Amino acid sequence: MSENAYQPLFGLTRGETLESLHFGAIAVVNASGDLFAWYGDPDAVTFLRSSAKPFQALPFIERGGQATYNLTPREVALICASHSGTDQHVAVVEAIQVKTGVAEADLLCGVHYPYDEPTAQALRERNEKPTPNRHNCSGKHTGMLAFTHMLELDDALDAENLTYIDPRHAVQRLILKTFAEMCRMPVPEVNLGTDGCSAPNFAVPLRCTAMAYARLSDPVAGQVQPEERAAACRTITSAMMFNPDMVAGPGRFDTRLMEVGQGKIVAKGGAEGYQAIGLLPGAMGADSPALGIALKISDGDLKSRARSAVTLEVLRQLGALSSKQLALLAEFGPRRPIYNWRKIEVGESRPNFQLMRSA
C-alpha cells in the first residue's frame, strides 16, 4: 500500500473553519475488472468485514442450499445480513434454523444487544439477556452451519475436532475459494483474519472487492462460471434488494439505500468504515454497465459520520441516484448540518473529494 493510500474526503466545519477531517480511498470497477473511477489508492488492502457476507453465502446457494431447505428470498437475505436483532429478524433466523436443523446453541458468533435500540431497551426492561440469534451475524452463522449439514460434514468435523468457523474447515475453504474466484485472485493472495463474530474474514485490494460486487451484480458481463454460480449471484442480489429490511434494519443505511434504489442497487456495509455497493445494469441510465464500488474510511468512522455520506456522494457523482432519491436519503448525507445541544446550527459535515475517471 502506498504512503498516500488514503486521501482527505470528508470534513466537518464549525462556522466556516474546517475542524475535523476523515481520510479514505475508493474504487469503482466494472464487471470486466476495469477501473472506472477512483479516489486515493484503489489498491489499498483492507478487510471487507461484513461486506463479505454475500460471498460467504454464495457457495451455499450455488450448491443448492436454497432449494434443499426451501428457503424464501427473505431468508436468503437474512443469511447475507448484519441485521438489527429485532423480533422480526429473530423470527426469520429461527425459521431458517427449523428448516435446516441448526440449533441456536450451536452458533459461535457470540452475543451482543440488538442494534435496534427499541428492541434492546425492551430486553433490558424484561431483564432478558440477548441470545446468539440477536447477534447481527446470526443469519450468516446459521447459513454456514446449514451448509455443513447439507454437505454431510458433521461426522468428519467431529473426527478432526474442527468447528465450522475454523479456516481449515471444508465450508470455510469453499467460501475462501469462491470469494477469491469472484475477485479473480489466487487464494494465497487473500489475507485472512478473524472477524468480530469469530468467522474468517478477508483483506484484499479495494478494486478487487469492487470487481467482485460488479460481477455479483452482472454475472453475464462478469463471465461468472459455472451457471450455478451465476444463478446464485442473481438469487442473492435479488433477495437483498427486494428484502432490504432483512439486510440491516429500521433506519439503517443499507436498508434505506436499497429501498430507494428500487432494484438497481445492492448495498452491504462492514465495520471500521467499509462499504461495498453493486450497481446493476441500467442503474446510471439506459444501457449503463454494472459497477462495483468499494470504499474505506481509514480511521474506522467509529461515530458513523462519514461512510454513508461518502457513499452517497460517490453515487451522486456517478449519476446513480436522482435528486429525488438523494432527497429521500438526506438524513445520511451527502451534506448535513451540525447542531449543538441547543439545536443551533453551528457547522456542516460534507464530502470534499472528486472522483478520478478513466480516460
C-alpha positions in Angstrom: 0.0 0.0 0.0 1.4 3.5 -0.9 2.1 6.1 1.7 -0.7 8.2 0.3 -3.3 5.4 0.0 -5.8 7.4 1.9 -6.7 10.9 0.9 -8.9 13.5 2.7 -12.5 13.0 1.6 -14.9 14.2 4.3 -14.8 17.3 6.5 -16.7 18.8 9.4 -16.8 22.6 9.8 -17.5 24.8 12.7 -18.6 28.1 11.3 -16.6 28.4 8.1 -13.5 26.7 9.6 -12.6 23.1 8.9 -12.5 21.4 12.3 -12.2 17.6 11.5 -11.2 15.6 8.5 -11.7 12.0 7.6 -9.4 10.2 5.0 -10.3 7.3 2.8 -10.0 5.5 -0.5 -12.5 4.5 -3.2 -12.5 2.1 -6.1 -15.2 1.8 -8.8 -14.8 -1.1 -11.2 -16.8 -2.7 -14.0 -17.6 -6.4 -14.3 -14.6 -7.0 -16.5 -12.3 -5.7 -13.8 -11.5 -2.3 -15.5 -11.1 0.6 -13.1 -13.9 3.0 -13.9 -13.3 5.7 -11.2 -11.3 6.1 -8.0 -10.1 8.3 -5.2 -7.0 7.7 -3.2 -5.4 4.3 -3.8 -7.8 1.8 -5.4 -5.3 -0.9 -4.5 -5.4 -0.2 -0.8 -5.7 -3.6 1.0 -8.1 -3.8 3.9 -10.7 -6.2 5.4 -14.2 -6.3 4.0 -15.7 -7.2 7.4 -19.4 -7.7 6.9 -19.3 -6.5 3.3 -18.0 -10.1 2.6 -21.4 -11.7 3.6 -22.9 -12.1 0.2 -19.8 -14.0 -0.9 -19.8 -16.1 2.3 -23.4 -17.2 1.3 -22.6 -17.7 -2.3 -21.2 -21.3 -2.3 -24.1 -22.4 -0.1 -26.7 -21.0 -2.6 -24.6 -22.2 -5.6 -24.7 -25.8 -4.4 -28.4 -25.7 -4.0 -28.9 -24.6 -0.4 -32.0 -22.6 -1.1 -33.7 -25.4 -2.9 -32.5 -28.1 -0.5 -34.1 -26.3 2.5 -36.9 -24.4 0.7 -35.5 -21.1 1.8 -37.5 -17.9 0.9 -35.9 -14.8 -0.5 -36.3 -13.1 2.9 -34.4 -16.0 4.5 -31.6 -15.8 1.9 -31.3 -12.0 2.5 -31.1 -12.7 6.3 -28.2 -15.1 5.7 -26.4 -12.2 3.9 -27.3 -9.7 6.7 -25.9 -7.6 9.5 -29.4 -7.5 11.0 -30.6 -5.3 13.8 -31.8 -8.1 16.1 -35.4 -7.1 16.1 -38.1 -9.7 16.9 -38.8 -9.9 13.2 -35.2 -10.7 12.4 -35.1 -13.3 15.1 -38.3 -14.9 13.8 -36.7 -15.3 10.3 -33.4 -16.7 11.8 -35.5 -19.2 13.8 -37.4 -20.2 10.7 -34.2 -20.9 8.8 -33.0 -23.0 11.8 -36.2 -25.1 11.8 -35.8 -25.8 8.1 -32.1 -26.6 8.3 -31.9 -28.4 11.6 -29.5 -25.8 13.0 -29.7 -25.2 16.8 -29.2 -21.7 18.1 -26.9 -23.2 20.8 -24.5 -24.3 18.0 -23.9 -20.7 16.8 -20.4 -19.5 17.5 -21.0 -15.8 16.7 -21.1 -14.7 20.4 -23.8 -12.4 21.9 -24.5 -8.7 21.9 -27.5 -6.5 22.5 -29.6 -5.7 19.3 -28.5 -2.8 17.2 -32.2 -1.8 17.2 -32.4 0.4 20.3 -36.2 -0.1 21.0 -35.6 -3.9 20.9 -32.5 -3.6 23.1 -34.4 -1.4 25.6 -37.4 -3.9 25.7 -35.0 -6.7 26.5 -33.5 -4.7 29.4 -36.9 -3.8 30.7 -37.8 -7.5 30.8 -34.4 -8.4 32.4 -33.9 -10.6 29.4 -30.3 -11.2 28.1 -29.8 -11.4 24.4 -29.0 -14.8 22.9 -27.0 -15.6 19.8 -29.9 -15.2 17.5 -30.0 -11.5 18.3 -26.4 -11.2 17.1 -26.2 -9.3 13.8 -24.3 -12.2 12.2 -26.7 -15.0 13.3 -28.0 -15.4 9.8 -24.5 -15.9 8.4 -23.6 -18.4 11.0 -26.9 -20.3 10.6 -26.2 -20.4 6.8 -22.6 -21.8 7.4 -24.0 -24.5 9.8 -26.7 -25.4 7.3 -24.1 -25.7 4.6 -22.2 -28.1 6.8 -25.3 -30.2 7.4 -26.1 -30.1 3.6 -22.6 -31.4 2.7 -22.9 -34.0 5.5 -19.6 -32.9 7.1 -20.7 -33.2 10.7 -19.1 -36.6 11.3 -15.9 -35.6 9.6 -15.8 -32.4 11.7 -16.2 -34.4 14.9 -13.3 -36.6 13.8 -11.0 -33.7 13.0 -12.1 -31.6 16.0 -12.8 -28.6 13.8 -15.6 -26.1 14.2 -17.4 -24.7 11.3 -15.6 -21.3 11.7 -12.1 -22.8 11.6 -10.3 -21.6 8.5 -9.3 -25.3 7.8 -12.9 -26.4 7.8 -14.3 -27.5 4.4 -17.0 -24.9 4.4 -14.6 -22.1 5.1 -12.2 -23.4 2.4 -15.1 -23.4 -0.1 -16.1 -19.8 0.9 -12.5 -18.6 0.5 -12.1 -20.3 -2.8 -15.4 -18.8 -4.1 -14.5 -15.3 -2.9 -11.1 -15.5 -4.4 -12.5 -16.6 -7.7 -15.1 -13.7 -7.7 -12.1 -11.4 -7.1 -10.0 -13.2 -9.8 -7.3 -13.6 -7.2 -5.2 -16.6 -6.3 -6.3 -17.9 -2.9 -2.9 -17.4 -1.2 -3.1 -13.7 -2.1 -6.3 -13.2 0.1 -5.2 -12.1 3.5 -7.1 -13.8 6.3 -8.2 -12.5 9.7 -10.8 -13.3 12.3 -14.0 -11.2 12.2 -15.9 -9.8 15.2 -18.2 -12.8 15.1 -15.2 -15.2 15.1 -15.6 -16.3 11.4 -12.8 -15.9 9.0 -12.6 -12.6 7.1 -10.8 -11.4 4.0 -8.5 -8.4 3.2 -8.0 -7.6 -0.5 -7.4 -4.5 -2.6 -10.4 -2.3 -2.8 -10.5 -2.7 -6.6 -10.8 -6.5 -6.2 -13.8 -6.2 -3.9 -15.4 -3.7 -6.3 -14.9 -6.1 -9.2 -16.4 -8.9 -7.2 -19.5 -6.8 -6.5 -19.7 -5.8 -10.2 -19.6 -9.5 -11.1 -22.2 -10.3 -8.4 -24.4 -7.6 -10.0 -24.0 -8.7 -13.6 -22.7 -12.3 -13.8 -23.1 -12.3 -17.6 -20.8 -9.3 -18.2 -18.5 -10.7 -15.4 -18.3 -14.0 -17.1 -19.2 -15.8 -13.9 -19.0 -19.6 -14.3 -20.4 -22.1 -13.8 -24.1 -21.2 -14.5 -25.0 -22.4 -11.0 -22.8 -19.7 -9.6 -24.2 -17.0 -11.9 -27.7 -18.1 -10.9 -26.7 -17.9 -7.2 -25.4 -14.3 -7.8 -28.8 -13.3 -9.1 -30.6 -15.1 -6.3 -28.5 -13.2 -3.7 -28.7 -9.7 -5.2 -32.5 -10.1 -5.8 -33.1 -11.3 -2.2 -31.1 -8.5 -0.7 -32.6 -5.7 -2.9 -36.2 -6.8 -2.5 -35.9 -7.6 1.2 -33.7 -4.7 2.4 -35.3 -4.7 5.8 -33.7 -8.1 6.4 -30.2 -7.0 5.4 -29.9 -4.3 8.1 -32.9 -2.9 9.8 -35.1 0.1 10.6 -33.5 3.4 9.8 -30.1 1.9 8.8 -28.2 3.0 5.7 -28.1 -0.3 3.7 -31.8 -0.8 4.1 -32.8 2.7 3.1 -30.4 2.8 0.2 -31.8 -0.4 -1.3 -35.3 0.7 -0.7 -34.7 3.9 -2.6 -32.6 2.1 -5.2 -35.6 0.2 -6.4 -33.9 -2.9 -7.6 -30.8 -1.3 -9.1 -28.5 -1.1 -6.0 -27.3 -3.8 -3.7 -25.5 -2.5 -0.6 -23.6 -4.1 2.2 -21.6 -2.2 4.8 -18.9 -3.5 7.1 -17.3 -2.5 10.3 -14.4 0.0 10.5 -15.7 2.3 7.8 -16.1 -0.2 5.0 -18.8 0.0 2.4 -19.5 -2.1 -0.8 -22.1 -1.4 -3.4 -23.2 -3.2 -6.5 -24.9 -1.1 -9.3 -26.9 -3.3 -11.6 -27.0 -2.7 -15.3 -29.1 0.4 -16.0 -28.6 2.0 -12.6 -26.9 5.0 -14.1 -29.3 5.2 -17.1 -30.3 3.1 -20.1 -27.5 0.7 -21.2 -25.2 1.7 -18.3 -23.0 -1.2 -17.2 -22.9 -2.9 -13.8 -20.3 -1.4 -11.5 -18.9 -2.4 -8.1 -17.9 0.2 -5.5 -15.7 -0.4 -2.5 -14.6 2.3 -0.1 -12.8 2.5 3.2 -12.8 5.4 5.8 -9.3 5.0 7.1 -10.0 5.9 10.8 -12.8 3.3 11.0 -15.5 6.0 11.2 -16.5 4.9 14.7 -19.1 7.7 15.1 -20.6 6.8 11.7 -20.2 10.3 10.3 -18.5 9.7 7.0 -19.3 6.3 5.4 -22.9 6.8 4.3 -22.3 10.4 3.3 -19.3 9.5 1.2 -21.2 6.6 -0.4 -24.0 8.9 -1.4 -21.5 11.4 -2.8 -19.9 8.6 -4.9 -23.4 7.6 -6.2 -24.2 11.3 -6.9 -21.1 11.8 -8.9 -21.7 8.6 -10.9 -25.3 9.6 -11.6 -26.7 6.5 -9.9 -29.2 8.5 -7.8 -31.6 11.2 -8.9 -32.2 14.4 -6.9 -35.4 12.9 -5.7 -33.7 9.8 -4.5 -31.0 11.8 -2.8 -33.7 13.9 -1.0 -35.2 10.7 0.4 -31.8 9.8 1.8 -30.9 13.3 3.1 -30.6 12.1 6.7 -27.4 10.2 5.7 -25.9 13.0 3.6 -24.0 13.8 1.4 -24.1 17.2 3.3 -25.6 17.5 6.8 -25.9 20.4 9.2 -24.2 20.1 12.6 -26.2 21.3 15.6 -25.1 22.0 19.1 -27.0 20.9 22.3 -29.4 23.8 21.9 -30.3 22.8 18.4 -28.4 25.8 16.9 -26.8 25.1 13.6 -23.1 25.6 14.1 -21.5 23.9 11.1 -21.7 21.3 8.4 -20.4 17.8 7.5 -19.7 17.4 3.8 -17.7 15.3 1.3 -14.7 17.2 -0.2 -13.4 14.9 -3.0 -13.8 14.4 -6.7 -13.6 11.0 -8.3 -10.8 10.5 -10.8 -12.1 9.0 -14.0 -10.5 6.7 -16.6 -9.9 8.3 -19.9 
